[in-house]
């Protein structure tokens, strides 16, 4: 019995000492990649003249600071070669254009020039169906006891459409995003749906619908699957190295992260009853 007790004490001592050891984890740090956040959104009822693009770089896993990129030249051209210049707010990495002209089905080309490299992407501005109504269901969810919000619109007939839905909740910091295509509801009334099981009376929801291209639809699905539907979203730095539509024409192997999208959007705010 005495030997058993001594053995137990020695074993516990070994475990305690082992827990105090510092384990160094070697993480390979890749060279920083340029991240281009270039979502041009034309909100229904607005002129759409003011738009912004943000440049940052990737950083180390444990870093709490996201480096911004200053001193770049950024402009967008349309099919008529009209040029819309984006000027940086000093030392922020945020570039603003105040005279952009959005036109449905117009083709736009983004150009970013930085550190001797030129990055380009081309997209067409897609329309979005207007939001017609928001309906609250107090017997929603898997349990039938959750508050559920459906945001309705009518999909245009005789054309293929792709959508991005964004739900922003006052009771949580994260936003919900998901993409949709009209294969099974073309030309019919349809809806997006909230994905928050903790809604209660007085909570505010901001719902946004975006018209997007098929390529952007595919990109969003990859981003959302990686982020679990609740990540920073497509308008922030991607959660992993997912390649978008922006090409480094100077060195194709050193591609940037991010996506150039041009969308019409419709937004509504709803307070839970």
N, C-alpha and C positions, 0 to 999 in steps of 0.2 A: 504494500500500500504506500509506504514511504517513497519508494522508487517511482511509483506512478504519479504521485504528487509532484516530485521533483521534475519529472519529465514534462508534466503539464505546465509548470512554472517556466521551464526553459523554452517551451514552445511558444507560450504567450509573450515572453521577453523577445524572442526572435521576430514574432509578428509585429510587435510594437516598434522595434528598431527598424524593421523593413519599411514600415509606414512612414518613417521620418526621412527616408532617403528621397532625394530629389531626382526625378527622372527627366532627362533632357530629351525632347522630341525634336528631331531634325526635320524641318519642313523645307522642301525645295522652294525657293522663291524665284518665280519666273520674272523676266523683264516686264516692266509695266506696259500695259496696253492702253491705247487711247480708247476712251468710252465716249460715244457721240449720242446724246439724248436729243433727238430731232423729231419730235411729234408735233406736226403742224395741224392744229385743230380749229375748225371754223364753226363756232357755236351759232346755232340758228338764232336769228334776230340781231346778231352782232355783225359789225363790218368785217371782222377777222383781220384787220390791218396790223394789229400788234401781235407779234409772234416771238418766241424765244427758242434758243438752242443752247444746250449746256455741254461743256467739255470737261471731262475729268480723266483720271487714269486709274487703273487698278492699283492695288497696294497690298501689303503683307496681310496675312490672315489675322494677326493680333493687333493691327493698326486700327485706331479709332478715328483717324483723320483721313478723309478722302481728298487726295490732291486735286486741285483745280488746274485747268490749262488756260493760260493767258497768251495773248499775242497772236492768235490765229486769225486767218482771213476766212470769212464765211459768207457765202452768198447762195441764193437760189435763183434759178432762171426758169422761165416758162417756155412753151413751145414757140413763142414769138421772140425769144431771146431777151425779153424784158428781165432786168436783173434787180433783185431785192437783196440789199446788203444788210448784214447783221453786225452790229457794233457792240463790243464788250463793255459791260459795266465794269469799270476798272478793278482788276485783281479778284474777280469773282468767278471767272469761267463761264459766266452767263452772257450770251450775245443776243441783242434785241434788234428786231426790225419793226419799224413803225408804219411802213407803207406797203405791206404785203397785199396782194390782190388775189383772193381765193375765187376760183371758178370751178364749178362741178365738171368733172371729166377732163379737166385740164391736166396736162402732164408737166411735172416739175422735176428739176434736177438740182440736187444739193452738191455743193463743192466746199470742201474744207481743206485749207492749206496750212500746214503746221510742220515746223522743223524740216523743211525741204521736201516733205511728202504731200501728195495730193490725194484726197479721198473723195469719191463721188458715189451717188446713188440716184436712182430715178423712180418716181412713183406717180400714180394718177390719183387725183382727189376724188374720193368716193362719197356719194350722198348717203344720207341716213333717213329712214322714215321717221316722221315726227311721233313723239310720245303722245298717245291719246288719253290714257288714264292710268291711275295707280290704284290697285285694289288691295285692301287688307283682309287677310284671312286669319282668324284667331284659333283655327283648328288645323294648322299646318304642320309640316315636318313629319318625321317618321312616327312620332308618338301621337300626333294629332292634337297636341297641347301647346304647340309653339305658334308665335305670331309670324306670319309669312306675308311677304309683300310681292305682288306681281305687277310689273310695269308693261303695259300693253302698247302695241303699235300695229300697223297694217303693212305687211310686206308687199312691195310692188310685184305685179304679175309680169310674166314673160321675160324675166331677167334673173340672173343668179346674183344673190347678195350675200355678203359676209358682214358679221357684226362683232363688235367688242362691247361688252357690258361691264360697267364699273359701279360698284356699290360702296359708298363711303358712309360709315356709321358714327354717330356722335358718342356711342358707348364703347368704342374700341379704336385704337390707333391704326390698325391694319385695314387695308381696303381689300375688297374681293373683286377679282377680274375673271372673266371667262369669255371665250369666243364662241360664235355660233354661225351656222350656215343655213340657208332657207330650203334645203333639199326636201324636207318633209312638210313645209308649211308655205310654200311659194304662193304668193298672191292672197294669203289669208291673214286674219288677225292672229297675232302671236304675242309672246311676252318673254321678258327676262324675269328672274326670280331671286329674291334675297337668299343669302347663305349664312345667316346669323341666327343661331338658336336662342340668343339671350335678349331679344328685343322686348321692350316693355313700354308702357304708356309714357309719352313725353319724349322718347328717343327720336332723334332727327336722322333721316336718311337722305343722302344726295345720290340720285341715280343718273348716270350718264350712258348714253348709247352712241357708238361711233360706227360710221360706215367705213369698212376697211377692204383692202385687196385680198385676194386669195393667198398670196405669198405672205402677207402680214398675218392672216388668219393661221397659217401653218406655224409661223414663228411664235405667235402668242400661245398656241397650244403647247409648244415645247417649253416655253418659259413658265407657264402656269403649272405644268406637270412637275417641273423641277421645284418650283416654289410651293407646291402643295395647295395652290389656289389662294394663298394668303401672303404671298411675298411682297416685295417692294413694288412689284408691278412692272409693266412694260415701259413705263415712263421714267423709271430709274435704272441704275446700273443693273445689268443682268446678274442673277444669282450664280451663274456658272458661265463657262466659256461657250456661249451659244452664238454661232455666226449669223449675223444679220445680212442686210442687203447692201451694206456700204463697202465699197472696194477701195483698197489702197492701190491706185494706179501706178505709183512709183515703185512699190515693192509688194506684189500681190500676196506673198507669204506672211507679211506683217499686217494682217487685217485688223481693223478695229472692232470693238464691241458696240452694240447698239443697233438701232434701226431707224431709217428715214421713212416716216409715215405721213400721209396727208389725208385728213378725214374731215367730213362734216359731222357735227355732234349735236345732240339734243340733251338737255339736262332738266331735271325736276327735283324739287326738294319736298319731302313728305314727313309729317310728324305723326308718330304712332298714336292712334286714338285709344 
